[in-house]
Amino acid sequence: MMKHTLLKLTFAVSFLACICCGKSLRSTQFQKQHTKASSGDADRIATGADQLSLYLPQLKGKKVGIMGNQTSIVGAEKKHLVDVLLENQVDLKFAFAPEHGFRGDVERGEKFGNDVDQKTGLPLFTLYGGNKKQDSIVNSIDVMIFDLQDVGARFYTYITSLHRVMELCAKHHKKLIVLDRPNPNGDQVDGPVRHDDKFKSDVSWHKIAMIHGLTIGELAQMINGEKWLENGRQADLQVVKVQNWDHTKMYTLPVIPSPSLPNQLSVRLYLSLCLFEGTDISVGRGTDWPFQVLGYTNPVYGSFTFTPGERHGMSKHVEGKGAVNYGVDLRRLVPEEQKFTLKYLLDFYQKTPNKSTFFARPEFFDKLAGTDQLRKQIIAGKSETEIRASWLEDLKAYKEMRKRYLLYPDFE
């Protein structure tokens, strides 16, 4: 009888313990399941965010800020990192949002103010555009997390946001944890290297090759190592590396990084087509195929036609909006075969009847390129081979610098 009573009492205590711990168990269930999946699949690419056991313990008892957006996901479930942090009782105080906003639905180049995330109630602040200094906000935390999916081009502004976060963390002595992600264009280094600060802007912040061949984590190490932060400061930086990826591997993005890059082909062609934004040529914004078609309202550019309209995230800044555009259809190209090229830019320039009007926004074109030499070379009638030859010395020096900060085996 006593034995039976003792057994019942033991069961009751265990049951009550399970009830008391239920919330804690549920909050860590995702972490445990995901850690098991990560360690059990030797071939699966695991991003920095996927490897919860490498950074969650460092957030315990700390006040935490994050810079993220819709690409800040964890695991095959594509659960937002903010949700995972909150479920694990991380004391998350705020989020910084880059260009395109925290949920990735803001137009390119559009300024947006401080807000509140409707889903989580998390205060949102921006470092994009006019709000470049958020000293008091960063001073309120102990640790900052950075998790954005870059696409490997100097003119993609997420790396400018990285720099600004590093500036704030270094200035206020806050630890920065960068959760690294693969570069979907990390199999190449190409284009002009920016030297002259006169071309420095949100689309050309760093003195790196236009196609830089770095992950966010590798670039963060370069920024620190080259002492590019104000007054030569260095951030207290930790990079959580990607597992099972290197610069030879293709990586298809699980979430679109911005409204005009809806698929892998657009991400690969973006490197070659973004320079058109210094012209009036349409890259397909306002269609279902941004950065997969090219055209203008003159039949000399080709027989393929499309009419840009209004699409979600593509309505305010649309070249050729509402008019028939004539040009080329690139939608059938194989993403893995696409690398940076000048052929589209040179072809459209040659077909332009009045070439003096081609570079409609010359100053912006030069900022995208990081130099005015490329525009001048095109106007002078230089071939792609001749233009590329002028980059060789700078690219060689850049690649040597780049090697010092690589975290993954290279393509060369």
ZAMARGU-4260 file (C-alpha; in steps of 0.2 Angstrom, whole numbers, plus 5000, padded with zeros to 4 digits):
<rodrens>
0) 5000/5000/5000 | 5014/5012/5005 | 5023/5007/4989 | 5008/5011/4978 | 5005/5028/4987
5) 5023/5032/4984 | 5022/5028/4966 | 5006/5039/4964 | 5015/5053/4973 | 5030/5052/4962
10) 5019/5052/4946 | 5009/5068/4953 | 5025/5077/4956 | 5032/5073/4939 | 5015/5078/4931
15) 5015/5095/4940 | 5033/5098/4935 | 5029/5095/4917 | 5015/5108/4919 | 5026/5121/4927
20) 5040/5118/4914 | 5027/5117/4899 | 5030/5135/4894 | 5049/5133/4894 | 5049/5117/4885
25) 5038/5124/4872 | 5049/5139/4869 | 5064/5128/4867 | 5056/5115/4857 | 5060/5124/4840
30) 5078/5126/4846 | 5080/5108/4850 | 5072/5101/4835 | 5081/5113/4824 | 5098/5109/4832
35) 5095/5090/4829 | 5090/5094/4811 | 5106/5104/4808 | 5117/5091/4815 | 5109/5077/4807
40) 5110/5083/4789 | 5128/5084/4783 | 5123/5091/4766 | 5110/5105/4771 | 5116/5122/4770
45) 5114/5130/4788 | 5114/5149/4789 | 5121/5158/4804 | 5103/5160/4810 | 5099/5142/4809
50) 5113/5138/4822 | 5103/5144/4838 | 5115/5135/4850 | 5129/5146/4844 | 5121/5162/4849
55) 5106/5160/4860 | 5116/5157/4876 | 5125/5174/4873 | 5108/5183/4873 | 5103/5176/4890
60) 5100/5190/4902 | 5105/5203/4889 | 5095/5217/4881 | 5095/5214/4863 | 5093/5224/4847
65) 5092/5217/4829 | 5093/5223/4811 | 5083/5212/4800 | 5069/5210/4788 | 5059/5197/4779
70) 5075/5187/4775 | 5079/5185/4793 | 5072/5167/4794 | 5076/5151/4803 | 5076/5134/4796
75) 5066/5125/4783 | 5050/5131/4792 | 5055/5149/4787 | 5051/5155/4804 | 5055/5173/4807
80) 5071/5176/4818 | 5061/5188/4829 | 5048/5176/4833 | 5061/5163/4837 | 5070/5175/4849
85) 5054/5180/4858 | 5049/5162/4860 | 5066/5159/4868 | 5063/5173/4880 | 5076/5184/4873
90) 5074/5202/4879 | 5072/5210/4862 | 5070/5229/4863 | 5069/5235/4845 | 5073/5231/4827
95) 5082/5242/4814 | 5075/5240/4796 | 5085/5243/4780 | 5080/5249/4763 | 5063/5241/4759
100) 5058/5240/4777 | 5056/5227/4790 | 5044/5216/4781 | 5052/5220/4764 | 5037/5229/4756
105) 5044/5247/4755 | 5048/5255/4737 | 5066/5256/4732 | 5074/5273/4738 | 5058/5277/4748
110) 5061/5285/4765 | 5052/5278/4780 | 5051/5283/4798 | 5051/5275/4814 | 5036/5263/4817
115) 5030/5248/4826 | 5030/5230/4819 | 5011/5226/4817 | 5014/5207/4820 | 5025/5208/4836
120) 5023/5225/4843 | 5042/5227/4842 | 5048/5246/4840 | 5055/5249/4823 | 5069/5261/4818
125) 5078/5265/4802 | 5096/5268/4798 | 5091/5271/4780 | 5090/5288/4772 | 5089/5303/4784
130) 5089/5293/4800 | 5108/5288/4801 | 5111/5291/4819 | 5102/5281/4833 | 5114/5283/4847
135) 5102/5283/4861 | 5093/5267/4855 | 5109/5257/4853 | 5115/5263/4870 | 5099/5255/4878
140) 5105/5237/4873 | 5120/5225/4877 | 5120/5215/4861 | 5116/5219/4843 | 5111/5205/4830
145) 5113/5208/4811 | 5104/5196/4800 | 5100/5202/4782 | 5102/5192/4765 | 5114/5202/4754
150) 5115/5198/4735 | 5134/5202/4732 | 5133/5219/4723 | 5141/5235/4730 | 5125/5245/4725
155) 5114/5234/4735 | 5111/5245/4751 | 5110/5231/4764 | 5129/5232/4766 | 5128/5250/4769
160) 5116/5246/4783 | 5129/5234/4790 | 5142/5248/4790 | 5130/5259/4800 | 5126/5246/4813
165) 5145/5242/4815 | 5148/5261/4817 | 5135/5262/4831 | 5141/5246/4840 | 5159/5252/4839
170) 5155/5269/4846 | 5145/5263/4860 | 5155/5247/4864 | 5141/5235/4860 | 5144/5217/4855
175) 5138/5213/4837 | 5133/5196/4831 | 5132/5194/4813 | 5122/5179/4807 | 5130/5175/4791
180) 5121/5169/4775 | 5127/5163/4758 | 5130/5176/4744 | 5120/5170/4729 | 5133/5179/4718
185) 5148/5174/4728 | 5155/5164/4714 | 5163/5180/4706 | 5172/5196/4709 | 5171/5209/4695
190) 5168/5227/4690 | 5177/5243/4695 | 5184/5246/4712 | 5178/5262/4720 | 5192/5273/4726
195) 5187/5291/4725 | 5176/5297/4739 | 5167/5308/4727 | 5157/5293/4722 | 5153/5287/4739
200) 5134/5285/4742 | 5122/5273/4749 | 5125/5263/4733 | 5144/5264/4734 | 5149/5265/4752
205) 5164/5254/4752 | 5180/5254/4742 | 5177/5236/4736 | 5174/5229/4719 | 5156/5232/4712
210) 5153/5213/4712 | 5162/5210/4729 | 5162/5191/4731 | 5159/5192/4750 | 5146/5186/4762
215) 5140/5199/4775 | 5151/5191/4788 | 5166/5192/4777 | 5163/5210/4773 | 5160/5214/4792
220) 5178/5207/4795 | 5185/5217/4781 | 5177/5233/4788 | 5184/5229/4805 | 5201/5224/4798
225) 5204/5238/4786 | 5198/5250/4800 | 5185/5258/4789 | 5174/5264/4803 | 5175/5281/4810
230) 5191/5286/4819 | 5198/5268/4815 | 5187/5260/4828 | 5183/5242/4827 | 5167/5233/4832
235) 5167/5219/4845 | 5162/5207/4831 | 5157/5189/4831 | 5152/5180/4815 | 5141/5164/4816
240) 5147/5156/4800 | 5136/5146/4787 | 5138/5127/4787 | 5140/5117/4771 | 5143/5132/4759
245) 5157/5139/4750 | 5160/5151/4736 | 5159/5138/4722 | 5141/5133/4727 | 5125/5140/4720
250) 5112/5146/4733 | 5094/5149/4729 | 5087/5162/4741 | 5072/5155/4751 | 5064/5172/4753
255) 5065/5186/4741 | 5077/5200/4747 | 5067/5215/4740 | 5052/5217/4729 | 5061/5219/4712
260) 5071/5203/4715 | 5057/5190/4715 | 5067/5174/4709 | 5084/5167/4707 | 5086/5173/4689
265) 5083/5191/4694 | 5096/5190/4708 | 5109/5184/4695 | 5105/5196/4682 | 5104/5211/4694
270) 5123/5212/4694 | 5122/5216/4675 | 5106/5226/4674 | 5106/5237/4689 | 5118/5250/4680
275) 5103/5254/4669 | 5095/5263/4683 | 5107/5277/4678 | 5097/5278/4662 | 5079/5278/4656
280) 5079/5260/4650 | 5066/5249/4659 | 5073/5234/4669 | 5055/5228/4670 | 5050/5236/4686
285) 5031/5237/4687 | 5029/5220/4678 | 5029/5202/4684 | 5047/5200/4678 | 5058/5214/4686
290) 5077/5212/4681 | 5072/5199/4668 | 5067/5210/4654 | 5074/5226/4646 | 5066/5239/4635
295) 5062/5257/4631 | 5048/5265/4622 | 5057/5265/4605 | 5056/5249/4593 | 5074/5251/4589
300) 5078/5241/4605 | 5070/5224/4600 | 5054/5215/4595 | 5049/5209/4612 | 5036/5221/4621
305) 5030/5223/4638 | 5020/5237/4647 | 5026/5242/4665 | 5011/5245/4677 | 5009/5245/4695
310) 5014/5230/4706 | 5016/5228/4725 | 5032/5237/4729 | 5034/5243/4711 | 5023/5258/4708
315) 5031/5274/4712 | 5048/5273/4703 | 5044/5263/4687 | 5053/5268/4670 | 5042/5267/4655
320) 5026/5266/4666 | 5010/5263/4656 | 5019/5263/4639 | 5024/5249/4627 | 5042/5245/4629
325) 5052/5237/4616 | 5067/5226/4620 | 5074/5209/4625 | 5066/5195/4635 | 5079/5186/4647
330) 5067/5175/4656 | 5072/5159/4648 | 5090/5161/4653 | 5098/5148/4666 | 5101/5157/4682
335) 5117/5147/4686 | 5125/5152/4669 | 5123/5171/4672 | 5138/5181/4678 | 5141/5200/4677
340) 5143/5206/4660 | 5142/5223/4651 | 5135/5216/4635 | 5117/5222/4638 | 5122/5240/4643
345) 5134/5241/4628 | 5121/5234/4616 | 5107/5246/4622 | 5119/5261/4621 | 5124/5256/4603
350) 5106/5255/4598 | 5101/5272/4605 | 5098/5285/4591 | 5103/5300/4601 | 5117/5294/4612
355) 5119/5310/4622 | 5102/5306/4630 | 5106/5288/4635 | 5114/5292/4652 | 5099/5301/4659
360) 5105/5302/4677 | 5124/5302/4674 | 5129/5306/4692 | 5118/5291/4699 | 5126/5280/4685
365) 5143/5285/4691 | 5138/5281/4710 | 5132/5264/4705 | 5148/5261/4695 | 5159/5269/4709
370) 5168/5279/4695 | 5164/5290/4680 | 5177/5281/4670 | 5165/5267/4665 | 5152/5280/4658
375) 5166/5289/4649 | 5173/5272/4641 | 5156/5268/4635 | 5154/5285/4627 | 5171/5283/4619
380) 5165/5267/4611 | 5176/5255/4621 | 5173/5237/4619 | 5169/5226/4635 | 5186/5218/4633
385) 5195/5235/4633 | 5184/5241/4648 | 5188/5225/4658 | 5207/5227/4654 | 5206/5244/4663
390) 5200/5235/4679 | 5213/5221/4680 | 5226/5230/4692 | 5213/5236/4704 | 5204/5219/4704
395) 5220/5210/4708 | 5224/5221/4723 | 5206/5220/4729 | 5206/5201/4728 | 5222/5200/4738
400) 5214/5210/4751 | 5198/5200/4750 | 5208/5184/4754 | 5212/5190/4771 | 5194/5190/4776
405) 5187/5175/4768 | 5178/5163/4780 | 5174/5150/4766 | 5184/5141/4752 | 5185/5152/4737
410) 5180/5149/4719 | 5198/5153/4713
</rodrens>
